[in-house]
């Protein structure tokens, strides 16, 4: 059954854009999870430009990335320690470039737990209303008219019989 009340779970945090092993730049970010889009997480990076940079990827990818390296291609996530601190690293690739971002593990984990309470794993499909939509589609009445009932493939023989 579809839940029409969408809940948003957000978290503002400061991430770091890793420029080199010795240098990183603070990047304010907002993590967002919407119960009406239950498989995805959204991250908005405020880089000082006119518009923030948006990334969307699977919540499952971030959940797994908190514990072990995962992902390939555009989004890769893994846990590590930097100067004794537990952090999550996110390698993001796009046609516009690549970025390596560092996020505090505790803040990301706490936010993820809130998303998992909002929509427990395995219940995401219930939020999409696919069953309700499919039932409505299959229950739709078909309007039948004369053209529908006529044989569209009139043969020469049947045409001669009509004469």
Secondary structure, 3 states (H helix, E strand, C coil): CCCCCCCEEEEEEEEEEEEECCEEEEEEEEEEEEHHHCCEEEEEEECCCCCCEEEEEEHHHHHHHCCCCEEECCEEEEEEEECCEEEEEEEEEECCEEEEEEEEHHHHHHHHHHHHHHCCCCCHHHHHCHHHHHHHHHHCCCCCCHHHHCCCCCCHHHHHHCC
